[in-house]
Structures are given as structure tokens and as C-alpha cells.
Amino acid sequence: MSEKDKSYIDPELEKFIRENKEMLERLFRDEMITMRRFCKGEKDLFEETFREERKKAEEFADEQRKKAKEAAQGMFNAFTDPEVQKHFMAMGMEFMMTVGALMSAMPFPDCFKDMADKAEEARKNASENFSKANAGRGSGSKPAAPEKIDIESAPKKTSSAKKGKTSD
């Protein structure tokens, strides 16, 4: 310290500190020990609270995961229920019949109507084969294999550019 800094110290205070140095050191040491104990207690309390809250969060996440899994299993079971599947099949067949009827009723060229008739015939055959195959299941006999149906593809259109070409 410079002489200037020393001039601000009270001589009586300096004398008191020198005379009671050991007592002041002991008081500061005791205060430091008390503060460390307090901080350790607060740290322990924080860690215990953190562990408890983390455990609660994990339990909550597990519970929500379990609920989500149950809900997903319920939805899966609903869609895979045989009765529901039967209605889905019926709905698909009805849709196919609707499209076939619509194509027959619309003013399409004859080749489209022929294709719609063939699709309707294929649907009917598939439905009959499906019914035959399911009829044999209860009796223990092996169901007959579904009949294969050959569907002729529609004639390919040729572009007007190809028709107009002449070979020289």
C-alpha cells in the first residue's frame, strides 16, 4: 500500500484488528464453515429435487407412451377386424361396380366400353373365386386356386405424325 492509501485507515481500528486478529480469523473461519454447510445443504436439496422431478417426468413419459401404444393398438385392431375388412372388401367391390357403370353410361368410344365390360367381368370372376375359396375353408378341404383371367390390352394409339410419314 502507498502512503496515501494508509492515510485513510483509522488508527484505532487498525489497533483493534491487530489486538483481536486471532478472534477475527476464528469468526471469519466459522462464518466460512457455516456458509459452506449452508451451500452444501442447498446443493443437496437441489439435487434431490432434481432427481425427484426427473423421476416424475420419466414416469409421466412412460405413462403417455403406454397410452399412445394402447391407442395405436386399438386403431390397428379396429382396422384389422374381420367384420371391418369384410365391409372394406364390399366397399371396394361397390366402387368397382360404380366405376364400371359410370364408364358404361358415359359417352366414351366403344373401345373404352369394351374395356369397362372386361373389367366388370374380371371383377365378377374375382368375386366368384373369392366366394368359392372361402366356402371351402370350413369343411377342411383345400380351396381351389383362383382362376386366372387373361385381359387383353387395349389397342395402342398411333400418333398422327407416324401415320402421315411415307417411306421413300
C-alpha positions as CSV (number, residue, x, y, z in Angstrom):
1,M,0.0,0.0,0.0
2,S,1.1,3.5,-0.7
3,E,1.3,6.2,2.0
4,K,-1.8,7.8,0.5
5,D,-3.9,4.6,1.0
6,K,-2.6,4.2,4.6
7,S,-3.8,7.7,5.5
8,Y,-7.4,6.6,5.2
9,I,-7.1,3.8,7.8
10,D,-8.4,4.7,11.2
11,P,-5.5,4.1,13.7
12,E,-7.9,2.9,16.4
13,L,-9.5,0.4,14.0
14,E,-6.0,-0.8,13.0
15,K,-5.1,-1.3,16.6
16,F,-8.3,-3.2,17.3
17,I,-7.7,-5.5,14.4
18,R,-4.1,-6.2,15.4
19,E,-5.1,-6.9,19.0
20,N,-8.1,-9.2,18.0
21,K,-6.6,-10.8,14.9
22,E,-7.0,-14.3,16.2
23,M,-10.6,-13.8,17.3
24,L,-11.5,-12.2,13.9
25,E,-9.8,-15.0,12.0
26,R,-11.8,-17.5,14.0
27,L,-15.0,-15.6,13.4
28,F,-14.3,-15.5,9.7
29,R,-13.4,-19.2,9.6
30,D,-16.6,-20.1,11.5
31,E,-18.6,-18.0,9.1
32,M,-17.0,-19.6,6.1
33,I,-17.7,-23.1,7.5
34,T,-21.3,-22.1,8.2
35,M,-21.7,-20.8,4.6
36,R,-20.1,-23.9,3.1
37,R,-22.5,-26.1,5.1
38,F,-25.4,-23.9,4.0
39,C,-24.4,-24.1,0.3
40,K,-23.8,-27.8,0.6
41,G,-27.3,-28.2,2.1
42,E,-28.8,-26.1,-0.7
43,K,-26.9,-28.1,-3.3
44,D,-28.1,-31.4,-1.8
45,L,-31.7,-30.1,-1.7
46,F,-31.4,-29.0,-5.3
47,E,-30.0,-32.4,-6.4
48,E,-32.7,-34.3,-4.5
49,T,-35.5,-32.1,-6.0
50,F,-33.9,-32.5,-9.5
51,R,-33.9,-36.4,-9.1
52,E,-37.5,-36.4,-7.9
53,E,-38.7,-34.2,-10.8
54,R,-36.7,-36.3,-13.3
55,K,-38.3,-39.4,-11.9
56,K,-41.8,-37.9,-12.2
57,A,-41.0,-36.8,-15.8
58,E,-39.9,-40.3,-16.7
59,E,-43.0,-41.9,-15.1
60,F,-45.2,-39.4,-17.0
61,A,-43.4,-40.1,-20.3
62,D,-43.8,-43.9,-19.7
63,E,-47.5,-43.4,-18.9
64,Q,-48.0,-41.4,-22.0
65,R,-46.1,-43.9,-24.1
66,K,-48.2,-46.7,-22.7
67,K,-51.4,-44.7,-23.5
68,A,-50.2,-44.0,-27.1
69,K,-49.3,-47.6,-27.6
70,E,-52.8,-48.7,-26.4
71,A,-54.5,-46.2,-28.7
72,A,-52.4,-47.3,-31.7
73,Q,-53.1,-51.0,-30.9
74,G,-56.8,-50.2,-30.6
75,M,-56.8,-48.4,-34.0
76,F,-54.8,-51.3,-35.6
77,N,-57.3,-53.8,-34.1
78,A,-60.2,-51.8,-35.5
79,F,-58.9,-51.8,-39.0
80,T,-57.9,-55.4,-38.9
81,D,-61.2,-56.7,-37.5
82,P,-62.6,-59.3,-39.9
83,E,-66.0,-57.7,-39.9
84,V,-64.5,-54.3,-40.9
85,Q,-62.3,-56.0,-43.5
86,K,-65.4,-57.6,-45.0
87,H,-67.0,-54.2,-45.3
88,F,-63.9,-52.7,-46.9
89,M,-64.0,-55.5,-49.5
90,A,-67.7,-54.9,-50.1
91,M,-66.9,-51.1,-50.4
92,G,-64.1,-51.9,-52.9
93,M,-66.4,-54.1,-55.0
94,E,-69.1,-51.5,-54.9
95,F,-66.7,-48.8,-56.0
96,M,-65.5,-51.0,-58.9
97,M,-69.1,-51.6,-59.9
98,T,-69.8,-47.8,-59.7
99,V,-66.8,-47.0,-61.9
100,G,-67.9,-49.7,-64.4
101,A,-71.5,-48.4,-64.5
102,L,-70.2,-44.9,-64.9
103,M,-67.9,-45.8,-67.8
104,S,-70.8,-47.7,-69.5
105,A,-73.1,-44.7,-69.1
106,M,-70.6,-42.1,-70.3
107,P,-70.2,-41.2,-74.0
108,F,-66.9,-43.0,-74.5
109,P,-65.7,-44.7,-77.7
110,D,-66.6,-48.3,-78.0
111,C,-63.1,-49.5,-77.1
112,F,-63.4,-47.9,-73.7
113,K,-66.8,-49.5,-73.1
114,D,-65.3,-52.9,-74.2
115,M,-62.5,-52.4,-71.7
116,A,-65.1,-51.5,-68.9
117,D,-67.1,-54.6,-69.8
118,K,-63.9,-56.8,-69.5
119,A,-63.0,-55.1,-66.1
120,E,-66.6,-55.8,-64.9
121,E,-66.3,-59.4,-66.0
122,A,-62.9,-59.7,-64.2
123,R,-64.4,-58.3,-61.1
124,K,-67.3,-60.7,-61.2
125,N,-64.9,-63.6,-61.7
126,A,-62.7,-62.5,-58.9
127,S,-65.7,-62.2,-56.6
128,E,-66.9,-65.7,-57.5
129,N,-63.4,-67.1,-57.0
130,F,-63.1,-65.4,-53.6
131,S,-66.5,-66.8,-52.6
132,K,-65.6,-70.3,-53.8
133,A,-62.3,-70.1,-51.9
134,N,-63.9,-69.0,-48.7
135,A,-66.7,-71.6,-49.0
136,G,-64.2,-74.5,-48.8
137,R,-62.4,-73.3,-45.7
138,G,-64.9,-74.5,-43.1
139,S,-65.1,-78.1,-44.5
140,G,-61.3,-78.8,-44.0
141,S,-60.8,-79.3,-47.8
142,K,-58.2,-77.2,-49.6
143,P,-59.8,-74.4,-51.6
144,A,-59.5,-74.4,-55.3
145,A,-56.9,-72.0,-56.7
146,P,-58.4,-68.8,-58.2
147,E,-58.9,-69.0,-62.0
148,K,-56.5,-66.8,-63.9
149,I,-58.1,-64.4,-66.3
150,D,-56.3,-63.1,-69.4
151,I,-57.2,-59.5,-70.1
152,E,-56.3,-58.2,-73.5
153,S,-54.8,-54.8,-73.5
154,A,-56.4,-52.0,-75.4
155,P,-55.1,-51.4,-78.9
156,K,-52.3,-48.9,-78.9
157,K,-53.0,-45.5,-80.4
158,T,-50.6,-44.3,-83.1
159,S,-49.8,-40.7,-83.3
160,S,-50.9,-38.7,-86.4
161,A,-47.3,-37.9,-87.1
162,K,-46.4,-41.5,-87.6
163,K,-49.5,-42.0,-89.9
164,G,-48.5,-39.2,-92.1
165,K,-45.0,-40.4,-92.8
166,T,-44.3,-42.1,-96.0
167,S,-41.3,-44.2,-96.8
168,D,-39.4,-43.1,-99.9
